[in-house]
Amino acid sequence: MSNRKVAMELRNRGTMYADKKHLQTIFVLILLLAVGFFSSCKKSPTAPEILDTSRAVIWLDSTEISFSATVSGGNPAVQFIEIKNAGPGTLDYTIESDAEWMSVSPPNGTSTGQANKHTVSVNKAGLEAQEAEHSANLFIKCDQAYNNPQQVAVHFKITKGIPPKIWVETQNFTFSAKEGGSNPSPQSLRIKNDGAGTLNYELSTDAPWLSVNPTSGSTQADVKVHQVQADVASMLSGTYHGKITVKDSDAGNNPQSIDVSLNIKKTAPPAILLSTHNLAFSAIQGGADPPTKSFTVRNSGGGSLQYSVGWNATWLFVSPAGGESGGAERSHTVSVNTGGLSTGNYQGTIAVSDAEASNTPQQINVTLNITNPPSNNTISISCSPTAAKTNTIVSFPVHILGNSKAITVFGLDLTFDTNIFEYHSIAKGSLTGGWTAVDGNEVNAGTVRIGGFSGTSNPIPLWSTGTIAIVKLKVISTSSANQQTEIRIQNYIDDIQGMTPTSTSTTFTYLK
């Protein structure tokens, strides 16, 4: 073959070779574009169309995760990602984090088609609060996978302040009504901010028969009250369900929901009627528990009211804890236990509930005020009346105020002028009414020795105020009018020894 023919042959073969290389290049570019498009997707719920169907494919349920926390709070709750093989064969993959504050467990997995769940957690230690989010990535890698690697973007927002927190007093309401009857009584929804800052919230409902008023509020710590109303007009008998949603996008626990049930019956439902909605107790720290109080419950609606009584404070107790009423009043005793409580104001709630009642639950707000113990520890005497004529019986109460120790036994002397009085009798005081004995006798002219003994009765508790004895003398004087005389107490022994007298005597005026 001539040199010219050889050159032409080589040129023709080079052109064919170049055309083939050109086609291969175009194919590779198409393949790379397909892989790039697939990798840029934020969601991979299904595998993309793949030219090479012989290789595993990485599938993610999400390609973006967000966390939030505050500087003073703890780390946020963990989140999860799911990974599986959306192609043939087996996907053996590893997960790598490009930030020290983020970790994933387990860090690898194997899938032949099943979804594997991995826990993603973040640690805010060493990170500062800032306007911009902290960002990082998780890389899911498998050299044999068609779309290796895949990426999950992770955002971590850290704020300086503690966010507000939505607090609702109850998580559910129940209304009962009669078909064709009037609307049940509205119920109170109490909301407050249980976190920091200001809670600016809105309320919405998802049922046409359910409404709440007002529909928004703002609070820093005070309780806001909203009225929840069920409108039963044109509604047939049955059970209906609705929901109240409380939202504040800045709240740490946004949103919160309250379930509402509406029971419409053919007959009038029972209704809870309480004798009071407020009870107040007061006590002295370290002293005796205050006296018990009571309230009554009765059914003011139809049928039978079968109710339970609950309370939300450990220092509070109600007996009995339930009852039944067809219309009659049922009494309940409320007591408080102040043991171990420091000074201050305490609040509790008693709830009376019956799922069938039209206004369940009904509440009683209970307050307990515990004050510092007094430091008086004093004893005194007074006179009643302070002036009188002959043959009048005059009372001389012996008072104590803020005793620094319990009193189970006491003794003292009372002296008087025998020209004005004679001893008549002695009576128990307001603090010794249940004692075994409080007595006195005239040991000599003008001196009555008084003694008291609690016996099986309770002693006078610390920090008490009242009388321990009442001595009675009879006016016998016939002397000139407007004569004054002093009656004294002295010689305190036993449990009243050491008490400070604030008035060791009292003055009586004789009226002729």
Secondary structure as UniProt FT lines:
FT   HELIX           3..40
FT   TURN            53..54
FT   STRAND          58..60
FT   STRAND          64..70
FT   TURN            71..72
FT   STRAND          79..85
FT   STRAND          91..97
FT   TURN            100..101
FT   STRAND          102..105
FT   STRAND          108..111
FT   STRAND          116..122
FT   TURN            125..126
FT   STRAND          134..141
FT   TURN            143..144
FT   TURN            146..147
FT   STRAND          150..159
FT   STRAND          166..168
FT   STRAND          172..178
FT   TURN            179..180
FT   STRAND          187..193
FT   STRAND          199..205
FT   TURN            208..209
FT   STRAND          210..213
FT   STRAND          216..219
FT   STRAND          224..230
FT   TURN            233..234
FT   STRAND          238..247
FT   TURN            249..250
FT   TURN            252..253
FT   STRAND          256..265
FT   STRAND          272..274
FT   STRAND          278..284
FT   TURN            285..286
FT   STRAND          293..299
FT   STRAND          305..311
FT   TURN            314..315
FT   STRAND          316..319
FT   STRAND          322..325
FT   STRAND          330..336
FT   TURN            339..340
FT   STRAND          344..353
FT   TURN            355..356
FT   TURN            358..359
FT   STRAND          362..371
FT   STRAND          378..381
FT   STRAND          387..388
FT   TURN            390..391
FT   STRAND          393..401
FT   STRAND          409..415
FT   TURN            418..420
FT   STRAND          421..428
FT   TURN            430..431
FT   TURN            433..434
FT   STRAND          437..444
FT   TURN            445..446
FT   STRAND          447..453
FT   TURN            455..456
FT   TURN            462..463
FT   STRAND          465..475
FT   TURN            481..482
FT   STRAND          483..494
FT   TURN            495..498
FT   STRAND          500..503
FT   STRAND          505..510
//
